[in-house]
Amino acid sequence: MHAPNYPLAVALTELGFAIAAFACGLYAAPLWAAGLAWFGMVAYWSHTRRHMLESMRGAAWALNAAGALAVLIAIQTGAYWLGLGLGERLS
């Protein structure tokens, strides 16, 4: 099995979602705004990985989707938390 095609544009777009969550924390935006960035990242992730996800069935799909969601939540939460911490130090 070969490695999936992961273009730079996809990686930069996902980085943009993490930067959006960081900015939400930095400027003390309401939690729903960070949730919007999180939802956008999950939607983008599922769209860009749809071909790979469609080829999986059952436990493989559930395991990969759950692992990816855990990583996405960690990235977005960490970015928001870092933004909050930096925002408090700058003010």
Biopython code that builds the backbone (N, CA, C, O; Angstrom):
import numpy as np
from Bio.PDB.StructureBuilder import StructureBuilder

atoms = [
    (1, "MET", "N", (0.845, -1.175, 0.000)),
    (1, "MET", "CA", (0.000, 0.000, 0.000)),
    (1, "MET", "C", (0.888, 1.235, 0.000)),
    (1, "MET", "O", (1.861, 1.289, 0.753)),
    (2, "HIS", "N", (0.584, 2.203, -0.807)),
    (2, "HIS", "CA", (1.414, 3.399, -0.913)),
    (2, "HIS", "C", (0.889, 4.504, 0.006)),
    (2, "HIS", "O", (-0.254, 4.462, 0.461)),
    (3, "ALA", "N", (1.742, 5.483, 0.266)),
    (3, "ALA", "CA", (1.372, 6.612, 1.126)),
    (3, "ALA", "C", (0.369, 7.502, 0.392)),
    (3, "ALA", "O", (0.455, 7.662, -0.825)),
    (4, "PRO", "N", (-0.581, 8.080, 1.130)),
    (4, "PRO", "CA", (-1.562, 8.952, 0.481)),
    (4, "PRO", "C", (-0.918, 10.247, -0.003)),
    (4, "PRO", "O", (0.085, 10.700, 0.548)),
    (5, "ASN", "N", (-1.498, 10.825, -1.021)),
    (5, "ASN", "CA", (-1.031, 12.096, -1.542)),
    (5, "ASN", "C", (-1.449, 13.191, -0.558)),
    (5, "ASN", "O", (-2.642, 13.380, -0.321)),
    (6, "TYR", "N", (-0.508, 13.894, 0.002)),
    (6, "TYR", "CA", (-0.779, 14.916, 1.002)),
    (6, "TYR", "C", (-0.141, 16.219, 0.552)),
    (6, "TYR", "O", (0.969, 16.540, 0.975)),
    (7, "PRO", "N", (-0.829, 16.977, -0.304)),
    (7, "PRO", "CA", (-0.209, 18.180, -0.868)),
    (7, "PRO", "C", (-0.001, 19.274, 0.187)),
    (7, "PRO", "O", (-0.651, 19.298, 1.232)),
    (8, "LEU", "N", (0.904, 20.147, -0.123)),
    (8, "LEU", "CA", (1.245, 21.248, 0.756)),
    (8, "LEU", "C", (0.042, 22.148, 1.017)),
    (8, "LEU", "O", (-0.104, 22.674, 2.121)),
    (9, "ALA", "N", (-0.811, 22.329, 0.029)),
    (9, "ALA", "CA", (-1.990, 23.190, 0.199)),
    (9, "ALA", "C", (-2.900, 22.670, 1.308)),
    (9, "ALA", "O", (-3.453, 23.458, 2.074)),
    (10, "VAL", "N", (-3.058, 21.358, 1.399)),
    (10, "VAL", "CA", (-3.890, 20.770, 2.457)),
    (10, "VAL", "C", (-3.259, 21.035, 3.818)),
    (10, "VAL", "O", (-3.952, 21.418, 4.760)),
    (11, "ALA", "N", (-1.967, 20.837, 3.926)),
    (11, "ALA", "CA", (-1.270, 21.068, 5.194)),
    (11, "ALA", "C", (-1.354, 22.532, 5.613)),
    (11, "ALA", "O", (-1.555, 22.828, 6.791)),
    (12, "LEU", "N", (-1.205, 23.441, 4.668)),
    (12, "LEU", "CA", (-1.276, 24.861, 4.998)),
    (12, "LEU", "C", (-2.686, 25.279, 5.392)),
    (12, "LEU", "O", (-2.857, 26.132, 6.264)),
    (13, "THR", "N", (-3.686, 24.696, 4.768)),
    (13, "THR", "CA", (-5.066, 24.996, 5.142)),
    (13, "THR", "C", (-5.356, 24.510, 6.551)),
    (13, "THR", "O", (-6.002, 25.212, 7.329)),
    (14, "GLU", "N", (-4.888, 23.318, 6.886)),
    (14, "GLU", "CA", (-5.078, 22.813, 8.242)),
    (14, "GLU", "C", (-4.326, 23.670, 9.251)),
    (14, "GLU", "O", (-4.813, 23.880, 10.362)),
    (15, "LEU", "N", (-3.154, 24.165, 8.887)),
    (15, "LEU", "CA", (-2.425, 25.084, 9.744)),
    (15, "LEU", "C", (-3.230, 26.369, 9.948)),
    (15, "LEU", "O", (-3.222, 26.947, 11.035)),
    (16, "GLY", "N", (-3.913, 26.804, 8.911)),
    (16, "GLY", "CA", (-4.757, 27.995, 9.017)),
    (16, "GLY", "C", (-5.854, 27.829, 10.056)),
    (16, "GLY", "O", (-6.161, 28.770, 10.788)),
    (17, "PHE", "N", (-6.451, 26.635, 10.129)),
    (17, "PHE", "CA", (-7.472, 26.390, 11.150)),
    (17, "PHE", "C", (-6.866, 26.436, 12.550)),
    (17, "PHE", "O", (-7.496, 26.950, 13.475)),
    (18, "ALA", "N", (-5.663, 25.912, 12.719)),
    (18, "ALA", "CA", (-5.000, 25.971, 14.018)),
    (18, "ALA", "C", (-4.650, 27.419, 14.380)),
    (18, "ALA", "O", (-4.760, 27.809, 15.542)),
    (19, "ILE", "N", (-4.237, 28.199, 13.410)),
    (19, "ILE", "CA", (-3.940, 29.616, 13.651)),
    (19, "ILE", "C", (-5.219, 30.363, 14.021)),
    (19, "ILE", "O", (-5.190, 31.260, 14.864)),
    (20, "ALA", "N", (-6.332, 30.002, 13.400)),
    (20, "ALA", "CA", (-7.617, 30.626, 13.749)),
    (20, "ALA", "C", (-7.982, 30.329, 15.199)),
    (20, "ALA", "O", (-8.449, 31.220, 15.908)),
    (21, "ALA", "N", (-7.781, 29.103, 15.647)),
    (21, "ALA", "CA", (-8.061, 28.759, 17.040)),
    (21, "ALA", "C", (-7.111, 29.512, 17.973)),
    (21, "ALA", "O", (-7.522, 29.975, 19.037)),
    (22, "PHE", "N", (-5.848, 29.635, 17.578)),
    (22, "PHE", "CA", (-4.885, 30.395, 18.364)),
    (22, "PHE", "C", (-5.325, 31.857, 18.490)),
    (22, "PHE", "O", (-5.266, 32.441, 19.572)),
    (23, "ALA", "N", (-5.761, 32.429, 17.385)),
    (23, "ALA", "CA", (-6.214, 33.822, 17.397)),
    (23, "ALA", "C", (-7.448, 33.989, 18.272)),
    (23, "ALA", "O", (-7.592, 35.005, 18.953)),
    (24, "CYS", "N", (-8.338, 33.002, 18.260)),
    (24, "CYS", "CA", (-9.520, 33.057, 19.140)),
    (24, "CYS", "C", (-9.085, 33.120, 20.596)),
    (24, "CYS", "O", (-9.646, 33.892, 21.374)),
    (25, "GLY", "N", (-8.110, 32.332, 20.971)),
    (25, "GLY", "CA", (-7.608, 32.374, 22.337)),
    (25, "GLY", "C", (-6.854, 33.660, 22.633)),
    (25, "GLY", "O", (-7.006, 34.237, 23.710)),
    (26, "LEU", "N", (-6.053, 34.106, 21.699)),
    (26, "LEU", "CA", (-5.243, 35.306, 21.887)),
    (26, "LEU", "C", (-6.106, 36.530, 22.157)),
    (26, "LEU", "O", (-5.776, 37.353, 23.011)),
    (27, "TYR", "N", (-7.200, 36.647, 21.437)),
    (27, "TYR", "CA", (-8.081, 37.809, 21.581)),
    (27, "TYR", "C", (-9.291, 37.516, 22.464)),
    (27, "TYR", "O", (-10.262, 38.273, 22.466)),
    (28, "ALA", "N", (-9.231, 36.416, 23.213)),
    (28, "ALA", "CA", (-10.280, 36.034, 24.171)),
    (28, "ALA", "C", (-11.657, 36.006, 23.520)),
    (28, "ALA", "O", (-12.637, 36.491, 24.084)),
    (29, "ALA", "N", (-11.712, 35.438, 22.340)),
    (29, "ALA", "CA", (-12.989, 35.288, 21.642)),
    (29, "ALA", "C", (-13.851, 34.285, 22.400)),
    (29, "ALA", "O", (-13.328, 33.448, 23.136)),
    (30, "PRO", "N", (-15.161, 34.362, 22.226)),
    (30, "PRO", "CA", (-16.015, 33.386, 22.911)),
    (30, "PRO", "C", (-15.703, 31.967, 22.439)),
    (30, "PRO", "O", (-15.193, 31.754, 21.339)),
    (31, "LEU", "N", (-16.021, 31.020, 23.291)),
    (31, "LEU", "CA", (-15.708, 29.626, 23.001)),
    (31, "LEU", "C", (-16.411, 29.126, 21.737)),
    (31, "LEU", "O", (-15.900, 28.227, 21.068)),
    (32, "TRP", "N", (-17.573, 29.691, 21.400)),
    (32, "TRP", "CA", (-18.273, 29.242, 20.201)),
    (32, "TRP", "C", (-17.450, 29.568, 18.950)),
    (32, "TRP", "O", (-17.527, 28.842, 17.959)),
    (33, "ALA", "N", (-16.666, 30.649, 18.984)),
    (33, "ALA", "CA", (-15.829, 30.996, 17.829)),
    (33, "ALA", "C", (-14.723, 29.955, 17.645)),
    (33, "ALA", "O", (-14.421, 29.556, 16.520)),
    (34, "ALA", "N", (-14.127, 29.523, 18.743)),
    (34, "ALA", "CA", (-13.128, 28.463, 18.658)),
    (34, "ALA", "C", (-13.787, 27.165, 18.207)),
    (34, "ALA", "O", (-13.189, 26.387, 17.464)),
    (35, "GLY", "N", (-15.013, 26.933, 18.654)),
    (35, "GLY", "CA", (-15.770, 25.758, 18.202)),
    (35, "GLY", "C", (-16.035, 25.795, 16.712)),
    (35, "GLY", "O", (-16.038, 24.756, 16.052)),
    (36, "LEU", "N", (-16.256, 26.980, 16.179)),
    (36, "LEU", "CA", (-16.457, 27.132, 14.741)),
    (36, "LEU", "C", (-15.180, 26.776, 13.982)),
    (36, "LEU", "O", (-15.238, 26.124, 12.940)),
    (37, "ALA", "N", (-14.036, 27.200, 14.500)),
    (37, "ALA", "CA", (-12.753, 26.826, 13.876)),
    (37, "ALA", "C", (-12.547, 25.318, 13.963)),
    (37, "ALA", "O", (-12.069, 24.701, 13.011)),
    (38, "TRP", "N", (-12.905, 24.720, 15.102)),
    (38, "TRP", "CA", (-12.775, 23.277, 15.265)),
    (38, "TRP", "C", (-13.684, 22.546, 14.278)),
    (38, "TRP", "O", (-13.250, 21.601, 13.619)),
    (39, "PHE", "N", (-14.934, 22.974, 14.173)),
    (39, "PHE", "CA", (-15.871, 22.334, 13.241)),
    (39, "PHE", "C", (-15.371, 22.465, 11.809)),
    (39, "PHE", "O", (-15.456, 21.514, 11.032)),
    (40, "GLY", "N", (-14.854, 23.631, 11.458)),
    (40, "GLY", "CA", (-14.314, 23.826, 10.112)),
    (40, "GLY", "C", (-13.156, 22.896, 9.816)),
    (40, "GLY", "O", (-13.052, 22.360, 8.713)),
    (41, "MET", "N", (-12.276, 22.700, 10.804)),
    (41, "MET", "CA", (-11.139, 21.808, 10.596)),
    (41, "MET", "C", (-11.601, 20.364, 10.431)),
    (41, "MET", "O", (-11.084, 19.645, 9.576)),
    (42, "VAL", "N", (-12.562, 19.934, 11.232)),
    (42, "VAL", "CA", (-13.080, 18.572, 11.116)),
    (42, "VAL", "C", (-13.765, 18.378, 9.764)),
    (42, "VAL", "O", (-13.577, 17.348, 9.117)),
    (43, "ALA", "N", (-14.553, 19.358, 9.337)),
    (43, "ALA", "CA", (-15.228, 19.259, 8.040)),
    (43, "ALA", "C", (-14.209, 19.212, 6.901)),
    (43, "ALA", "O", (-14.352, 18.420, 5.969)),
    (44, "TYR", "N", (-13.187, 20.055, 6.978)),
    (44, "TYR", "CA", (-12.151, 20.058, 5.947)),
    (44, "TYR", "C", (-11.385, 18.745, 5.944)),
    (44, "TYR", "O", (-11.095, 18.188, 4.885)),
    (45, "TRP", "N", (-11.060, 18.254, 7.134)),
    (45, "TRP", "CA", (-10.351, 16.976, 7.232)),
    (45, "TRP", "C", (-11.164, 15.855, 6.601)),
    (45, "TRP", "O", (-10.635, 15.065, 5.820)),
    (46, "SER", "N", (-12.453, 15.784, 6.940)),
    (46, "SER", "CA", (-13.269, 14.695, 6.397)),
    (46, "SER", "C", (-13.432, 14.821, 4.878)),
    (46, "SER", "O", (-13.546, 13.814, 4.180)),
    (47, "HIS", "N", (-13.443, 16.050, 4.372)),
    (47, "HIS", "CA", (-13.566, 16.235, 2.920)),
    (47, "HIS", "C", (-12.282, 15.826, 2.202)),
    (47, "HIS", "O", (-12.332, 15.164, 1.166)),
    (48, "THR", "N", (-11.146, 16.213, 2.745)),
    (48, "THR", "CA", (-9.886, 15.895, 2.062)),
    (48, "THR", "C", (-9.499, 14.428, 2.197)),
    (48, "THR", "O", (-8.696, 13.928, 1.409)),
    (49, "ARG", "N", (-10.054, 13.734, 3.179)),
    (49, "ARG", "CA", (-9.740, 12.311, 3.371)),
    (49, "ARG", "C", (-10.881, 11.396, 2.946)),
    (49, "ARG", "O", (-10.871, 10.207, 3.265)),
    (50, "ARG", "N", (-11.864, 11.933, 2.232)),
    (50, "ARG", "CA", (-13.059, 11.145, 1.909)),
    (50, "ARG", "C", (-12.760, 9.890, 1.097)),
    (50, "ARG", "O", (-13.391, 8.857, 1.322)),
    (51, "HIS", "N", (-11.822, 9.950, 0.163)),
    (51, "HIS", "CA", (-11.519, 8.765, -0.653)),
    (51, "HIS", "C", (-10.909, 7.650, 0.195)),
    (51, "HIS", "O", (-11.229, 6.473, 0.025)),
    (52, "MET", "N", (-10.031, 8.042, 1.102)),
    (52, "MET", "CA", (-9.417, 7.057, 1.979)),
    (52, "MET", "C", (-10.471, 6.486, 2.937)),
    (52, "MET", "O", (-10.513, 5.277, 3.162)),
    (53, "LEU", "N", (-11.311, 7.346, 3.494)),
    (53, "LEU", "CA", (-12.327, 6.882, 4.441)),
    (53, "LEU", "C", (-13.371, 5.986, 3.772)),
    (53, "LEU", "O", (-13.865, 5.035, 4.379)),
    (54, "GLU", "N", (-13.700, 6.298, 2.519)),
    (54, "GLU", "CA", (-14.682, 5.471, 1.803)),
    (54, "GLU", "C", (-14.175, 4.061, 1.544)),
    (54, "GLU", "O", (-14.967, 3.129, 1.402)),
    (55, "SER", "N", (-12.863, 3.902, 1.482)),
    (55, "SER", "CA", (-12.311, 2.568, 1.220)),
    (55, "SER", "C", (-12.258, 1.704, 2.474)),
    (55, "SER", "O", (-12.031, 0.497, 2.384)),
    (56, "MET", "N", (-12.462, 2.302, 3.628)),
    (56, "MET", "CA", (-12.411, 1.549, 4.894)),
    (56, "MET", "C", (-13.803, 1.093, 5.303)),
    (56, "MET", "O", (-14.802, 1.712, 4.939)),
    (57, "ARG", "N", (-13.857, 0.029, 6.047)),
    (57, "ARG", "CA", (-15.127, -0.503, 6.545)),
    (57, "ARG", "C", (-15.006, -0.820, 8.022)),
    (57, "ARG", "O", (-13.930, -1.168, 8.508)),
    (58, "GLY", "N", (-16.096, -0.700, 8.716)),
    (58, "GLY", "CA", (-16.227, -1.161, 10.091)),
    (58, "GLY", "C", (-15.220, -0.619, 11.072)),
    (58, "GLY", "O", (-15.071, 0.591, 11.238)),
    (59, "ALA", "N", (-14.528, -1.542, 11.721)),
    (59, "ALA", "CA", (-13.603, -1.185, 12.796)),
    (59, "ALA", "C", (-12.441, -0.331, 12.301)),
    (59, "ALA", "O", (-11.993, 0.563, 13.019)),
    (60, "ALA", "N", (-11.950, -0.582, 11.106)),
    (60, "ALA", "CA", (-10.842, 0.217, 10.571)),
    (60, "ALA", "C", (-11.268, 1.671, 10.402)),
    (60, "ALA", "O", (-10.519, 2.585, 10.748)),
    (61, "TRP", "N", (-12.464, 1.886, 9.873)),
    (61, "TRP", "CA", (-12.982, 3.248, 9.701)),
    (61, "TRP", "C", (-13.152, 3.921, 11.052)),
    (61, "TRP", "O", (-12.719, 5.058, 11.235)),
    (62, "ALA", "N", (-13.779, 3.232, 12.003)),
    (62, "ALA", "CA", (-14.038, 3.800, 13.319)),
    (62, "ALA", "C", (-12.737, 4.126, 14.045)),
    (62, "ALA", "O", (-12.625, 5.186, 14.660)),
    (63, "LEU", "N", (-11.764, 3.239, 13.984)),
    (63, "LEU", "CA", (-10.493, 3.455, 14.667)),
    (63, "LEU", "C", (-9.742, 4.645, 14.067)),
    (63, "LEU", "O", (-9.232, 5.490, 14.804)),
    (64, "ASN", "N", (-9.673, 4.715, 12.761)),
    (64, "ASN", "CA", (-8.977, 5.821, 12.111)),
    (64, "ASN", "C", (-9.696, 7.146, 12.319)),
    (64, "ASN", "O", (-9.048, 8.160, 12.579)),
    (65, "ALA", "N", (-11.005, 7.160, 12.213)),
    (65, "ALA", "CA", (-11.765, 8.392, 12.412)),
    (65, "ALA", "C", (-11.654, 8.869, 13.853)),
    (65, "ALA", "O", (-11.480, 10.064, 14.090)),
    (66, "ALA", "N", (-11.751, 7.963, 14.818)),
    (66, "ALA", "CA", (-11.647, 8.345, 16.235)),
    (66, "ALA", "C", (-10.249, 8.867, 16.557)),
    (66, "ALA", "O", (-10.106, 9.857, 17.275)),
    (67, "GLY", "N", (-9.228, 8.212, 16.035)),
    (67, "GLY", "CA", (-7.863, 8.684, 16.259)),
    (67, "GLY", "C", (-7.630, 10.059, 15.660)),
    (67, "GLY", "O", (-7.009, 10.919, 16.285)),
    (68, "ALA", "N", (-8.123, 10.264, 14.462)),
    (68, "ALA", "CA", (-7.959, 11.562, 13.807)),
    (68, "ALA", "C", (-8.714, 12.652, 14.553)),
    (68, "ALA", "O", (-8.196, 13.756, 14.725)),
    (69, "LEU", "N", (-9.923, 12.360, 14.995)),
    (69, "LEU", "CA", (-10.688, 13.350, 15.744)),
    (69, "LEU", "C", (-9.992, 13.705, 17.053)),
    (69, "LEU", "O", (-9.991, 14.867, 17.458)),
    (70, "ALA", "N", (-9.407, 12.727, 17.710)),
    (70, "ALA", "CA", (-8.671, 13.004, 18.948)),
    (70, "ALA", "C", (-7.485, 13.931, 18.675)),
    (70, "ALA", "O", (-7.223, 14.851, 19.449)),
    (71, "VAL", "N", (-6.784, 13.694, 17.594)),
    (71, "VAL", "CA", (-5.637, 14.542, 17.240)),
    (71, "VAL", "C", (-6.114, 15.945, 16.877)),
    (71, "VAL", "O", (-5.507, 16.931, 17.296)),
    (72, "LEU", "N", (-7.195, 16.045, 16.100)),
    (72, "LEU", "CA", (-7.721, 17.359, 15.725)),
    (72, "LEU", "C", (-8.174, 18.146, 16.947)),
    (72, "LEU", "O", (-7.919, 19.346, 17.043)),
    (73, "ILE", "N", (-8.844, 17.476, 17.879)),
    (73, "ILE", "CA", (-9.279, 18.141, 19.110)),
    (73, "ILE", "C", (-8.064, 18.620, 19.901)),
    (73, "ILE", "O", (-8.067, 19.733, 20.427)),
    (74, "ALA", "N", (-7.039, 17.799, 19.986)),
    (74, "ALA", "CA", (-5.831, 18.183, 20.719)),
    (74, "ALA", "C", (-5.143, 19.382, 20.069)),
    (74, "ALA", "O", (-4.696, 20.291, 20.768)),
    (75, "ILE", "N", (-5.057, 19.394, 18.760)),
    (75, "ILE", "CA", (-4.414, 20.507, 18.051)),
    (75, "ILE", "C", (-5.190, 21.796, 18.269)),
    (75, "ILE", "O", (-4.605, 22.821, 18.619)),
    (76, "GLN", "N", (-6.504, 21.754, 18.065)),
    (76, "GLN", "CA", (-7.320, 22.953, 18.200)),
    (76, "GLN", "C", (-7.361, 23.447, 19.643)),
    (76, "GLN", "O", (-7.264, 24.649, 19.891)),
    (77, "THR", "N", (-7.503, 22.530, 20.591)),
    (77, "THR", "CA", (-7.547, 22.913, 21.998)),
    (77, "THR", "C", (-6.200, 23.489, 22.437)),
    (77, "THR", "O", (-6.151, 24.494, 23.146)),
    (78, "GLY", "N", (-5.124, 22.856, 22.017)),
    (78, "GLY", "CA", (-3.799, 23.365, 22.352)),
    (78, "GLY", "C", (-3.542, 24.735, 21.771)),
    (78, "GLY", "O", (-2.980, 25.601, 22.441)),
    (79, "ALA", "N", (-3.945, 24.940, 20.534)),
    (79, "ALA", "CA", (-3.752, 26.249, 19.901)),
    (79, "ALA", "C", (-4.564, 27.318, 20.623)),
    (79, "ALA", "O", (-4.070, 28.421, 20.853)),
    (80, "TYR", "N", (-5.806, 27.001, 20.984)),
    (80, "TYR", "CA", (-6.648, 27.951, 21.717)),
    (80, "TYR", "C", (-6.038, 28.258, 23.085)),
    (80, "TYR", "O", (-5.975, 29.416, 23.498)),
    (81, "TRP", "N", (-5.593, 27.220, 23.777)),
    (81, "TRP", "CA", (-5.004, 27.379, 25.101)),
    (81, "TRP", "C", (-3.726, 28.213, 25.042)),
    (81, "TRP", "O", (-3.515, 29.082, 25.888)),
    (82, "LEU", "N", (-2.879, 27.957, 24.057)),
    (82, "LEU", "CA", (-1.667, 28.760, 23.886)),
    (82, "LEU", "C", (-2.007, 30.219, 23.609)),
    (82, "LEU", "O", (-1.350, 31.128, 24.116)),
    (83, "GLY", "N", (-3.035, 30.431, 22.801)),
    (83, "GLY", "CA", (-3.474, 31.808, 22.532)),
    (83, "GLY", "C", (-3.979, 32.494, 23.788)),
    (83, "GLY", "O", (-3.689, 33.668, 24.017)),
    (84, "LEU", "N", (-4.734, 31.769, 24.603)),
    (84, "LEU", "CA", (-5.212, 32.352, 25.865)),
    (84, "LEU", "C", (-4.051, 32.727, 26.762)),
    (84, "LEU", "O", (-4.027, 33.820, 27.327)),
    (85, "GLY", "N", (-3.084, 31.823, 26.897)),
    (85, "GLY", "CA", (-1.924, 32.095, 27.746)),
    (85, "GLY", "C", (-1.115, 33.276, 27.258)),
    (85, "GLY", "O", (-0.720, 34.125, 28.057)),
    (86, "LEU", "N", (-0.863, 33.345, 25.981)),
    (86, "LEU", "CA", (-0.106, 34.464, 25.431)),
    (86, "LEU", "C", (-0.883, 35.761, 25.538)),
    (86, "LEU", "O", (-0.307, 36.811, 25.822)),
    (87, "GLY", "N", (-2.195, 35.695, 25.312)),
    (87, "GLY", "CA", (-3.022, 36.883, 25.416)),
    (87, "GLY", "C", (-3.022, 37.466, 26.818)),
    (87, "GLY", "O", (-3.023, 38.685, 26.984)),
    (88, "GLU", "N", (-3.022, 36.607, 27.827)),
    (88, "GLU", "CA", (-2.982, 37.075, 29.218)),
    (88, "GLU", "C", (-1.630, 37.707, 29.535)),
    (88, "GLU", "O", (-1.567, 38.683, 30.284)),
    (89, "ARG", "N", (-0.576, 37.178, 28.990)),
    (89, "ARG", "CA", (0.761, 37.717, 29.255)),
    (89, "ARG", "C", (0.968, 39.064, 28.564)),
    (89, "ARG", "O", (1.673, 39.929, 29.084)),
    (90, "LEU", "N", (0.352, 39.244, 27.390)),
    (90, "LEU", "CA", (0.531, 40.491, 26.642)),
    (90, "LEU", "C", (-0.312, 41.628, 27.195)),
    (90, "LEU", "O", (0.020, 42.799, 27.007)),
    (91, "SER", "N", (-1.404, 41.291, 27.878)),
    (91, "SER", "CA", (-2.287, 42.377, 28.368)),
    (91, "SER", "C", (-1.912, 42.843, 29.741)),
    (91, "SER", "O", (-2.554, 43.743, 30.284)),
]
sb = StructureBuilder()
sb.init_structure("model")
sb.init_model(0)
sb.init_chain("A")
sb.init_seg("    ")
for serial, (resi, resn, name, xyz) in enumerate(atoms, 1):
    if name == "N":
        sb.init_residue(resn, " ", resi, " ")
    sb.init_atom(name, np.array(xyz, "f"), 0.0, 1.0, " ", f" {name:<3s}", serial, name[0])
structure = sb.get_structure()
